[in-house]
Amino acid sequence: MANIEVKDLLEAGVHFGHLTRKWNPNMAPYIYMERNGIHILNLYKTAAKLEEACAAIKKISASGRKILFVATKKQAKDVVSEKAKKANMPYITERWPGGMLTNFVTIRKAVKKMASIDRMKQDGTFDTLSKKEKLQVSRLREKLEKNLGSIADMSRLPGALFVVDILAENIAVKEAIKLGIPIFAMVDTNSDPRNIDYVIPSNDDASKSIDKILSFVTDAVIEGLTERKSDKQEDEEKEVSETKPKKNRKATAAEVVEIVAEVEPAQVDETPTDEEE
């Protein structure tokens, strides 16, 4: 895992909080000082918390569970979709679908509907529809793709949630809390960190800050996936070597002599020849 340098966080503007009048007192332990009416976050604590979060995310990723990235605010959408795609993880950057987690069965049905429309287009069924029906089906497919396309491969509830701005994504946070799903989040000075499992005190408004934090997080995810892949390969190789029949090896001259020497006298034919008689 890459070393988290306070200098890098500082250059990305991770330390800038909100106006002091908008602060949440529960963020006091993570605030370093006040400057020009703005709270400044303690980047040493941010680095420590980020390192802790990355280690936990790496374990979840290595276990084979998915991490769902959530960020619907304008300055975070593009960054999150890019990083999540790189790590091959599901993400939500449009409106959060109500019941996405608590009513996951219904969400999966919608995803399956999207897959069935794709099959219709492949097997030619779509071509047999009327012009009006084609238009309706296409619009439905576009709507499903926009809202659920990024979670099409998520067949079960995620192992964790990564949230940018817990105030903006409060519905997602509440659903995860209800189901006991671990929450990793970028938490700014105007938010309440008490219900978040892994708090990363940071500026959740600037795209540069979001990009910097997500770079460390997605690197940890990729490391976990790589570790899992190498472990699976080792297990497969071990399994093959255990089941693979051993090749017959020719005995050496010394081994032949030793074997012959061990033959019991009774096994040797001692019947006298004509010459001996």
PAMI-981816 format. One line per field, with one value per residue: residue number from 0; residue in three letters; x, y negated, z negated of N, C-alpha, C in turn. Coordinates in steps of 0.2 Angstrom, whole numbers. Each point is the difference from the previous one (the first is absolute). Last residue first. Example, Ala and Ser with C-alpha at 12.3 -4.5 7.8 and 13.67 -1.06 7.14 Angstrom:
# PAMI-981816
pos = c(1	0)
code = c(SER	ALA)
n_c1 = c(64	2)
n_c2 = c(11	28)
n_c3 = c(-35	0)
ca_c1 = c(4	-4)
ca_c2 = c(-6	-6)
ca_c3 = c(-1	0)
c_c1 = c(-4	4)
c_c2 = c(-5	-6)
c_c3 = c(-3	0)
//
This chain:
# PAMI-981816
pos = c(276	275	274	273	272	271	270	269	268	267	266	265	264	263	262	261	260	259	258	257	256	255	254	253	252	251	250	249	248	247	246	245	244	243	242	241	240	239	238	237	236	235	234	233	232	231	230	229	228	227	226	225	224	223	222	221	220	219	218	217	216	215	214	213	212	211	210	209	208	207	206	205	204	203	202	201	200	199	198	197	196	195	194	193	192	191	190	189	188	187	186	185	184	183	182	181	180	179	178	177	176	175	174	173	172	171	170	169	168	167	166	165	164	163	162	161	160	159	158	157	156	155	154	153	152	151	150	149	148	147	146	145	144	143	142	141	140	139	138	137	136	135	134	133	132	131	130	129	128	127	126	125	124	123	122	121	120	119	118	117	116	115	114	113	112	111	110	109	108	107	106	105	104	103	102	101	100	99	98	97	96	95	94	93	92	91	90	89	88	87	86	85	84	83	82	81	80	79	78	77	76	75	74	73	72	71	70	69	68	67	66	65	64	63	62	61	60	59	58	57	56	55	54	53	52	51	50	49	48	47	46	45	44	43	42	41	40	39	38	37	36	35	34	33	32	31	30	29	28	27	26	25	24	23	22	21	20	19	18	17	16	15	14	13	12	11	10	9	8	7	6	5	4	3	2	1	0)
code = c(GLU	GLU	GLU	ASP	THR	PRO	THR	GLU	ASP	VAL	GLN	ALA	PRO	GLU	VAL	GLU	ALA	VAL	ILE	GLU	VAL	VAL	GLU	ALA	ALA	THR	ALA	LYS	ARG	ASN	LYS	LYS	PRO	LYS	THR	GLU	SER	VAL	GLU	LYS	GLU	GLU	ASP	GLU	GLN	LYS	ASP	SER	LYS	ARG	GLU	THR	LEU	GLY	GLU	ILE	VAL	ALA	ASP	THR	VAL	PHE	SER	LEU	ILE	LYS	ASP	ILE	SER	LYS	SER	ALA	ASP	ASP	ASN	SER	PRO	ILE	VAL	TYR	ASP	ILE	ASN	ARG	PRO	ASP	SER	ASN	THR	ASP	VAL	MET	ALA	PHE	ILE	PRO	ILE	GLY	LEU	LYS	ILE	ALA	GLU	LYS	VAL	ALA	ILE	ASN	GLU	ALA	LEU	ILE	ASP	VAL	VAL	PHE	LEU	ALA	GLY	PRO	LEU	ARG	SER	MET	ASP	ALA	ILE	SER	GLY	LEU	ASN	LYS	GLU	LEU	LYS	GLU	ARG	LEU	ARG	SER	VAL	GLN	LEU	LYS	GLU	LYS	LYS	SER	LEU	THR	ASP	PHE	THR	GLY	ASP	GLN	LYS	MET	ARG	ASP	ILE	SER	ALA	MET	LYS	LYS	VAL	ALA	LYS	ARG	ILE	THR	VAL	PHE	ASN	THR	LEU	MET	GLY	GLY	PRO	TRP	ARG	GLU	THR	ILE	TYR	PRO	MET	ASN	ALA	LYS	LYS	ALA	LYS	GLU	SER	VAL	VAL	ASP	LYS	ALA	GLN	LYS	LYS	THR	ALA	VAL	PHE	LEU	ILE	LYS	ARG	GLY	SER	ALA	SER	ILE	LYS	LYS	ILE	ALA	ALA	CYS	ALA	GLU	GLU	LEU	LYS	ALA	ALA	THR	LYS	TYR	LEU	ASN	LEU	ILE	HIS	ILE	GLY	ASN	ARG	GLU	MET	TYR	ILE	TYR	PRO	ALA	MET	ASN	PRO	ASN	TRP	LYS	ARG	THR	LEU	HIS	GLY	PHE	HIS	VAL	GLY	ALA	GLU	LEU	LEU	ASP	LYS	VAL	GLU	ILE	ASN	ALA	MET)
n_c1 = c(134	-2	-6	-23	-14	-14	-17	-9	-14	-11	-14	4	16	-6	3	11	17	-7	-5	17	11	-11	3	19	0	-21	-26	-21	-25	-27	-19	-22	-25	-18	-13	9	6	-17	-8	13	-2	-19	2	12	-12	-14	9	4	-18	-6	12	-5	-18	4	10	-14	-12	12	2	-18	0	14	-8	-17	4	6	-17	-14	7	-2	-22	-14	-14	4	22	8	4	-9	-10	-14	-20	-23	-17	5	6	-11	4	10	24	6	6	1	-1	-9	-14	-13	-23	-22	-24	-9	15	1	-16	3	15	-8	-13	11	16	7	13	21	23	13	4	1	-6	-1	-3	-21	-21	-6	4	12	6	-11	2	3	-20	-21	-10	0	-9	-23	-12	0	-15	-23	-5	-3	-20	-18	0	-8	-23	-11	1	-6	9	16	24	10	7	22	21	13	-12	-11	13	3	-17	1	13	-9	-14	10	5	-17	-3	14	-7	-15	9	10	-6	12	17	-7	-19	-4	18	16	11	20	20	10	14	18	23	24	18	0	-21	-5	8	-11	-20	1	5	-17	-16	2	-7	-24	-15	-6	12	8	9	4	13	2	11	17	20	16	-8	-3	20	8	-9	8	19	-3	-8	16	13	-10	0	20	3	-11	8	16	-7	-18	-17	-14	-20	-9	-1	22	14	4	7	4	-18	-11	-14	-22	-22	-23	-13	-7	-3	-2	9	23	6	10	22	26	21	8	13	20	23	4	3	22	16	0	3	-1	7	-7	-3)
n_c2 = c(407	-22	-6	-1	-16	-7	-15	-19	-25	-21	-10	5	-13	-26	-27	-22	-8	-10	-23	-15	-5	-15	-23	-11	-7	-15	-4	-13	-11	-9	-19	-11	-12	-19	-13	-17	-20	-15	-15	-19	-18	-14	-16	-20	-16	-14	-18	-20	-15	-15	-20	-18	-14	-16	-20	-16	-15	-18	-19	-16	-17	-19	-17	-15	-21	-19	-10	-15	-22	-15	-9	-13	0	12	1	12	21	26	23	23	9	-15	-13	-22	-23	-24	-25	-21	-1	20	25	24	28	28	22	27	14	7	-7	-22	-17	-6	-14	-23	-12	-7	-20	-21	-14	-23	-4	10	-1	16	28	29	27	29	23	4	14	15	3	-18	-9	-19	-25	-20	-7	-12	-22	-5	17	2	-14	5	17	-5	-10	15	11	-12	-2	19	3	-12	8	26	25	18	-1	7	23	11	7	-17	-16	7	2	-18	-5	11	-9	-16	7	7	-16	-5	15	-3	-15	7	11	-13	-16	-11	-13	-17	-16	-23	-12	-21	-16	-2	11	26	26	24	12	4	-17	-18	-11	-16	-22	-15	-9	-17	-23	-13	-9	-19	-24	-3	15	22	24	25	28	27	25	29	25	17	0	-18	-22	-8	-7	-21	-19	-6	-13	-23	-15	-9	-18	-21	-12	-12	-21	-19	-11	-16	-21	-18	-22	-24	-20	-27	-25	-10	17	20	27	25	22	22	5	-10	6	0	-21	-12	-23	-22	-22	-3	5	20	14	9	13	12	-7	6	-1	10	23	8	-1	16	26	29	24	24	27)
n_c3 = c(56	6	22	5	-16	-23	-16	-14	2	-14	-18	-23	-13	-2	6	-1	14	20	0	0	20	14	-5	8	23	5	8	11	-1	4	-5	-12	-1	-7	-16	-14	11	6	-17	-4	14	-4	-18	5	12	-13	-12	12	4	-17	-2	13	-6	-17	7	10	-15	-8	13	-1	-17	3	15	-7	-11	13	12	-11	-2	18	5	-19	-19	-22	-18	-23	-19	-3	-13	-4	-9	-4	-12	-12	10	10	14	10	5	17	12	16	-2	-3	-13	-4	-5	-11	3	-4	6	22	8	-4	14	21	0	-2	15	0	-19	-3	16	13	-4	1	-10	-2	5	17	11	21	24	18	23	10	-6	13	13	-7	5	24	13	1	15	23	8	4	20	19	3	10	23	13	3	17	22	1	-2	5	-3	-21	-3	5	-13	-13	-12	-20	-20	-13	-16	-21	-18	-14	-18	-20	-17	-15	-18	-19	-17	-16	-19	-19	-20	-17	11	15	-4	11	17	7	20	14	1	-11	3	-1	7	10	2	14	1	-17	2	14	-8	-17	7	9	-15	-16	0	0	-16	-9	-10	-11	3	-9	-1	-2	-5	-3	-14	2	-2	-22	-11	5	-11	-21	0	5	-18	-15	7	-1	-21	-6	10	-8	-18	3	8	-10	6	0	3	3	-2	-1	-12	-23	-9	-2	2	-5	-20	0	10	-9	0	23	17	12	-5	7	25	13	7	8	5	20	21	14	-8	-22	-2	4	-18	-18	6	3	13	12	2)
ca_c1 = c(0	2	7	3	0	7	1	6	-1	5	-2	-5	3	1	-4	-5	3	2	-6	-3	4	-1	-6	1	3	7	4	4	7	5	3	7	3	4	-4	-2	6	2	-5	1	6	-1	-5	4	5	-4	-2	6	2	-5	2	6	-2	-4	5	4	-4	-1	6	0	-5	2	6	-3	-2	6	4	-4	1	7	2	4	-3	-4	-4	3	-2	6	0	7	5	5	-3	-1	4	0	-4	-7	-1	2	-5	3	-3	6	1	6	6	6	2	-6	0	6	-2	-5	3	4	-4	-3	-2	-3	-6	-5	-5	3	-4	4	-2	1	4	7	1	-2	-5	0	4	-2	0	6	5	2	-1	2	7	3	-1	4	7	1	0	7	5	-1	2	8	3	-1	5	-2	-4	-7	-2	-1	-7	-5	-3	4	3	-5	-1	6	-1	-5	4	5	-4	-1	6	0	-5	2	5	-3	-3	4	-5	-5	3	6	0	-3	-7	0	-5	-6	2	-7	-1	-6	-5	-5	1	7	1	-3	4	6	-2	-2	6	4	-3	3	7	3	2	-5	1	-5	2	-4	-1	0	-6	-5	-5	3	1	-6	-2	5	-3	-6	2	3	-5	-4	4	0	-6	-1	5	-3	-6	4	2	6	0	6	3	0	-7	-5	3	-5	0	6	1	4	7	5	6	3	4	-3	4	-4	-7	-1	0	-5	-7	-5	-1	-5	-5	-6	0	-1	-7	-5	1	-4	4	-4	1	4	-4)
ca_c2 = c(8	0	0	7	1	1	7	3	6	2	-3	4	6	6	6	1	2	7	4	0	4	7	2	2	6	0	2	6	-2	5	3	0	6	2	5	5	4	3	5	4	3	4	6	4	3	5	5	4	3	6	5	3	4	6	4	3	5	5	4	5	6	4	4	6	5	3	4	6	4	2	6	-2	-4	4	-5	-3	-7	-4	-7	-2	5	2	7	6	6	4	6	-1	-3	-7	-4	-6	-7	-4	-6	-5	0	1	7	5	1	4	6	3	1	6	6	2	7	1	-4	4	-4	-7	-5	-6	-6	-6	2	-1	-6	0	5	1	6	6	6	0	3	7	1	-6	0	6	-2	-5	3	4	-5	-4	5	1	-6	-1	4	-3	-5	-5	-5	2	-2	-7	-2	-2	6	5	-3	-1	7	1	-4	3	6	-3	-3	6	1	-6	1	5	-3	-3	5	2	4	3	6	4	7	2	4	6	0	-4	-7	-4	-6	-3	0	5	6	2	4	6	4	1	5	6	3	3	5	6	0	-2	-7	-2	-7	-4	-7	-4	-6	-6	-4	2	5	6	1	2	6	5	1	4	7	4	2	5	6	2	3	6	5	2	4	6	5	3	7	3	5	7	3	-4	-5	-4	-7	-3	-7	0	3	-4	0	7	1	4	6	6	0	1	-6	-5	2	-6	-3	4	-4	1	-3	-7	-2	1	-5	-6	-6	-6	-5	-6	-6)
ca_c3 = c(-2	-7	-1	2	8	3	3	-1	2	5	7	3	3	-4	2	-5	-6	1	0	-6	-4	3	-2	-7	-1	1	-5	1	1	-2	6	0	-1	5	4	-5	-2	5	1	-6	2	6	-2	-4	4	4	-4	-1	6	0	-6	3	5	-2	-4	5	3	-5	1	6	-1	-6	3	4	-5	-4	5	1	-7	-1	4	6	5	5	4	6	0	3	1	2	-2	5	3	-5	1	-6	0	-1	-7	-1	-5	-1	3	1	4	-2	5	-3	2	-2	-7	-1	3	-5	-7	0	1	-6	1	7	-1	-3	-3	0	1	0	4	-3	-6	0	-4	-7	-1	-7	-2	4	-5	-4	4	-3	-7	-4	1	-4	-7	-1	0	-6	-5	0	-3	-7	-3	0	-5	-7	-1	4	-3	2	7	0	-3	5	3	3	5	6	4	4	6	5	4	5	6	5	4	5	5	4	5	5	5	6	5	-4	-4	3	-1	-7	0	-3	-6	1	0	1	-3	2	-5	2	-5	0	6	-1	-5	3	5	-3	-4	5	5	-2	1	6	0	5	0	1	0	4	-4	3	-1	5	-2	0	7	3	-2	3	7	0	-3	5	5	-4	0	7	1	-5	3	6	-2	-3	6	-2	-2	4	-4	3	0	4	4	4	-2	-3	2	7	-1	-4	4	0	-6	-4	-2	3	-2	-7	-4	2	-2	0	-7	-4	-3	3	7	0	-2	6	6	-2	-3	0	-6	1	0)
c_c1 = c(6	-1	2	8	3	-1	6	1	7	0	5	-3	-5	3	2	-4	-5	3	2	-6	-3	4	-2	-6	1	3	8	5	4	7	4	3	8	3	4	-3	-2	6	2	-5	2	6	-1	-4	4	5	-3	-1	6	2	-5	3	6	-2	-3	5	3	-4	0	6	0	-4	3	6	-2	-2	6	5	-3	1	7	2	4	-4	-4	-5	4	-2	6	0	7	5	5	-2	-2	3	1	-4	-7	-2	3	-4	5	-2	6	0	5	6	7	2	-6	0	6	-2	-5	4	4	-4	-3	-3	-4	-7	-6	-6	4	-4	6	-3	1	3	7	2	-3	-6	0	3	-3	0	7	5	4	0	3	7	4	0	5	7	1	0	7	5	0	2	7	3	-1	5	-2	-5	-7	-2	-2	-7	-5	-3	5	3	-5	0	6	-1	-5	4	4	-5	-1	6	0	-5	3	5	-4	-3	4	-5	-5	3	5	0	-2	-7	1	-4	-6	2	-7	0	-6	-5	-5	1	7	1	-3	4	7	-1	-2	6	5	-2	3	7	4	1	-4	2	-6	2	-4	0	1	-6	-4	-4	3	0	-7	-3	4	-3	-6	2	2	-5	-4	4	-1	-6	-1	4	-3	-5	3	2	8	0	5	4	-1	-7	-5	4	-6	0	6	2	4	6	6	6	3	5	-5	3	-4	-7	-1	1	-5	-7	-5	-1	-5	-6	-7	0	-1	-7	-4	1	-5	4	-4	1	4)
c_c2 = c(3	8	1	-1	7	1	1	7	4	7	2	-2	4	6	6	6	2	3	7	5	1	5	7	2	2	6	-1	0	6	-1	6	4	-1	6	3	6	6	5	5	6	6	4	5	6	5	4	6	6	5	4	6	6	4	5	6	5	5	5	6	4	5	6	5	4	7	5	2	5	7	4	2	7	-1	-5	4	-4	-4	-7	-2	-7	-2	4	3	6	6	7	4	6	-1	-2	-7	-5	-5	-7	-4	-6	-5	1	2	7	5	1	5	7	3	2	6	6	3	7	1	-4	3	-5	-7	-6	-6	-6	-7	1	-2	-6	1	5	1	6	6	6	2	3	6	1	-6	-1	5	-3	-6	2	3	-5	-4	4	0	-6	0	4	-4	-6	-6	-5	2	-3	-7	-2	-2	5	4	-3	-1	6	1	-4	3	5	-3	-2	6	1	-5	2	5	-4	-3	5	2	4	3	5	4	7	2	3	7	0	-4	-8	-3	-7	-4	1	5	6	3	5	7	5	2	6	7	3	3	6	7	1	-2	-8	-3	-7	-5	-8	-5	-6	-6	-4	2	6	7	2	2	7	5	1	4	7	4	3	6	7	3	4	7	6	3	5	6	6	2	7	4	5	7	2	-4	-6	-4	-7	-3	-7	0	4	-3	1	7	2	4	6	6	1	2	-6	-5	3	-5	-3	4	-4	1	-3	-7	-2	1	-5	-6	-6	-6	-4	-6)
c_c3 = c(3	-2	-7	-1	1	8	4	3	-1	2	5	7	3	3	-4	2	-5	-6	1	0	-7	-4	2	-3	-7	-1	2	-6	1	1	-3	6	0	-1	6	4	-4	-1	6	1	-5	2	6	-3	-3	5	3	-5	-1	6	1	-5	3	5	-3	-3	5	2	-5	1	5	-1	-5	3	4	-4	-4	4	1	-6	-1	3	6	5	5	3	5	0	3	2	1	-3	6	3	-4	1	-7	-1	-1	-7	-1	-4	-1	3	0	5	-2	5	-3	2	-2	-8	-2	2	-4	-6	1	0	-6	1	7	-1	-2	-2	0	2	-1	5	-4	-7	0	-4	-8	-2	-8	-3	3	-5	-4	4	-3	-7	-4	0	-5	-8	-2	-1	-7	-6	0	-3	-7	-4	0	-5	-7	-1	4	-4	2	7	1	-2	6	4	4	6	5	4	5	6	5	4	5	6	5	4	6	6	4	5	6	5	6	4	-4	-4	3	-1	-7	0	-4	-6	3	1	2	-3	2	-6	2	-5	0	6	-1	-5	4	6	-2	-3	4	5	-2	0	7	1	5	-1	1	-1	5	-4	4	0	5	-2	1	7	3	-2	3	6	0	-1	6	5	-3	1	8	2	-4	3	6	-2	-3	5	-2	-4	4	-5	3	0	5	4	5	-2	-3	2	7	-1	-3	4	-1	-6	-5	-3	2	-2	-7	-5	2	-3	0	-7	-5	-4	4	7	0	-2	6	6	-1	-3	1	-7	0)
//
